[in-house]
Amino acid sequence: MLIRLDMASATPIYVQLRNQIVMGIGTGALKVGKKLPTVRQMAADAGVNTMTVNKTYQLLKAEGFIEIDRRRGAVVNPVEDTAGVFREKLEGELALLGAEAKIKGMNEQEFLQLCETIFENLSGQTGSLQFG
């Protein structure tokens, strides 16, 4: 999986980068213990400012997807959601998506099937996440 950023998108670059790294972890393309590129290297590869990459890494750390060590750098190390914070966030986002789907004419079965298909596809999307 190659990191691709859409500079014309309304989604901030640091969020796009964060989302692609999370997808890489979720699909298994980025394994636990995998070292991410340095901030400077990722910025050079992606053609963005180092502050953008730093913001992404700090967000991923705060969300429990990576750990940052001065010697080893940024390393994939997802932390389990023991406090239920992620579950609460997920419930809120799914409630909103469910409401939007209902307004747009999607029935419950279609919504649930789509969620199930997406979740199943995450297991089938392996490969390596490439930076650059």
JOPE-V357118 format. One record per backbone hydrogen bond with DSSP energy under -0.5 kcal/mol. CO is the residue of the C=O (numbers start at 1). NH is the residue of the N-H. Records with the same first field share a line. If there is no record, write none. Layout:
# JOPE-V357118
CO = NH + NH
This chain:
# JOPE-V357118
1 = 130
5 = 7
6 = 9
12 = 16
13 = 17
14 = 18
15 = 19
16 = 20
17 = 21
18 = 22
19 = 23
20 = 24
21 = 25
22 = 26
23 = 27
24 = 28 + 29 + 30
25 = 28
29 = 31 + 129
31 = 34
34 = 76
38 = 42
39 = 43
40 = 44
41 = 45
42 = 46
43 = 47 + 48
49 = 52 + 53
50 = 54
51 = 55
52 = 56
53 = 57
54 = 58
55 = 59
56 = 60
57 = 61
58 = 62
59 = 63
60 = 65 + 66
61 = 64
64 = 79
65 = 77
67 = 75
69 = 73
73 = 69
74 = 36
75 = 67
76 = 33
80 = 82
81 = 84
84 = 88
85 = 89
86 = 90
87 = 91
88 = 92
89 = 93
90 = 94
91 = 95
92 = 96
93 = 97
94 = 98
95 = 99
96 = 100
97 = 101
98 = 102
99 = 103
100 = 104
101 = 106
102 = 105
107 = 111
108 = 112
109 = 113
110 = 114
111 = 115
112 = 116
113 = 117
114 = 118
115 = 119
116 = 120
117 = 121
118 = 122
119 = 123
120 = 123 + 124
121 = 125
122 = 125
124 = 126
128 = 130
130 = 3 + 132
